[in-house]
Amino acid sequence: TAVVAAALAGLAMAPLARRIAPPGLVDIGPAHKLPKLGSSKVMLHSKVSDPAKLAALRAVAATFRSAATA
């Protein structure tokens, strides 16, 4: 994304989870006494009616739920 590109170029900070941050970015939170980021909500909206696609969306939603409680 543009935000990640700006962060990699040293022009910005980006609130990214460690597991998705690309190589080259530095975690500066605790070392620089920055406050913890608040939680955020994710909503999935879809008009999918195909059973196979609906099952895939439900699996994605379940993954988000389990990651949020981990």
CNS distance restraints for C-alpha pairs under 8 A (distance, minus, plus):
assign (resid   1 and name CA) (resid   5 and name CA) 6.25 0.50 0.50
assign (resid   2 and name CA) (resid   6 and name CA) 6.11 0.50 0.50
assign (resid   3 and name CA) (resid   7 and name CA) 6.22 0.50 0.50
assign (resid   3 and name CA) (resid  12 and name CA) 7.37 0.50 0.50
assign (resid   3 and name CA) (resid  14 and name CA) 6.53 0.50 0.50
assign (resid   4 and name CA) (resid   8 and name CA) 6.06 0.50 0.50
assign (resid   4 and name CA) (resid  14 and name CA) 6.63 0.50 0.50
assign (resid   5 and name CA) (resid   9 and name CA) 6.17 0.50 0.50
assign (resid   6 and name CA) (resid  10 and name CA) 6.35 0.50 0.50
assign (resid   6 and name CA) (resid  11 and name CA) 5.12 0.50 0.50
assign (resid   6 and name CA) (resid  12 and name CA) 5.43 0.50 0.50
assign (resid   6 and name CA) (resid  13 and name CA) 7.90 0.50 0.50
assign (resid   7 and name CA) (resid  11 and name CA) 5.53 0.50 0.50
assign (resid   7 and name CA) (resid  12 and name CA) 4.47 0.50 0.50
assign (resid   7 and name CA) (resid  13 and name CA) 5.34 0.50 0.50
assign (resid   7 and name CA) (resid  14 and name CA) 6.24 0.50 0.50
assign (resid   7 and name CA) (resid  25 and name CA) 7.20 0.50 0.50
assign (resid   8 and name CA) (resid  12 and name CA) 7.94 0.50 0.50
assign (resid   8 and name CA) (resid  24 and name CA) 6.53 0.50 0.50
assign (resid   8 and name CA) (resid  25 and name CA) 6.16 0.50 0.50
assign (resid  15 and name CA) (resid  37 and name CA) 7.90 0.50 0.50
assign (resid  16 and name CA) (resid  20 and name CA) 6.73 0.50 0.50
assign (resid  16 and name CA) (resid  21 and name CA) 5.84 0.50 0.50
assign (resid  17 and name CA) (resid  21 and name CA) 6.16 0.50 0.50
assign (resid  18 and name CA) (resid  27 and name CA) 7.77 0.50 0.50
assign (resid  21 and name CA) (resid  25 and name CA) 6.71 0.50 0.50
assign (resid  28 and name CA) (resid  32 and name CA) 5.77 0.50 0.50
assign (resid  28 and name CA) (resid  34 and name CA) 7.71 0.50 0.50
assign (resid  29 and name CA) (resid  33 and name CA) 6.14 0.50 0.50
assign (resid  29 and name CA) (resid  34 and name CA) 5.00 0.50 0.50
assign (resid  29 and name CA) (resid  35 and name CA) 7.04 0.50 0.50
assign (resid  29 and name CA) (resid  36 and name CA) 7.26 0.50 0.50
assign (resid  30 and name CA) (resid  34 and name CA) 6.19 0.50 0.50
assign (resid  30 and name CA) (resid  35 and name CA) 7.88 0.50 0.50
assign (resid  44 and name CA) (resid  61 and name CA) 7.44 0.50 0.50
assign (resid  48 and name CA) (resid  53 and name CA) 6.71 0.50 0.50
assign (resid  48 and name CA) (resid  54 and name CA) 6.13 0.50 0.50
assign (resid  49 and name CA) (resid  53 and name CA) 7.41 0.50 0.50
assign (resid  49 and name CA) (resid  54 and name CA) 6.37 0.50 0.50
assign (resid  50 and name CA) (resid  54 and name CA) 5.99 0.50 0.50
assign (resid  51 and name CA) (resid  55 and name CA) 6.09 0.50 0.50
assign (resid  52 and name CA) (resid  56 and name CA) 6.38 0.50 0.50
assign (resid  53 and name CA) (resid  57 and name CA) 6.28 0.50 0.50
assign (resid  54 and name CA) (resid  58 and name CA) 6.18 0.50 0.50
assign (resid  55 and name CA) (resid  59 and name CA) 6.24 0.50 0.50
assign (resid  56 and name CA) (resid  60 and name CA) 6.33 0.50 0.50
assign (resid  57 and name CA) (resid  61 and name CA) 6.18 0.50 0.50
assign (resid  58 and name CA) (resid  62 and name CA) 6.10 0.50 0.50
assign (resid  59 and name CA) (resid  63 and name CA) 6.21 0.50 0.50
assign (resid  60 and name CA) (resid  64 and name CA) 6.38 0.50 0.50
assign (resid  61 and name CA) (resid  65 and name CA) 6.24 0.50 0.50
assign (resid  62 and name CA) (resid  66 and name CA) 6.15 0.50 0.50
assign (resid  63 and name CA) (resid  67 and name CA) 6.09 0.50 0.50
assign (resid  64 and name CA) (resid  68 and name CA) 6.07 0.50 0.50
assign (resid  65 and name CA) (resid  69 and name CA) 6.48 0.50 0.50
assign (resid  66 and name CA) (resid  70 and name CA) 6.22 0.50 0.50
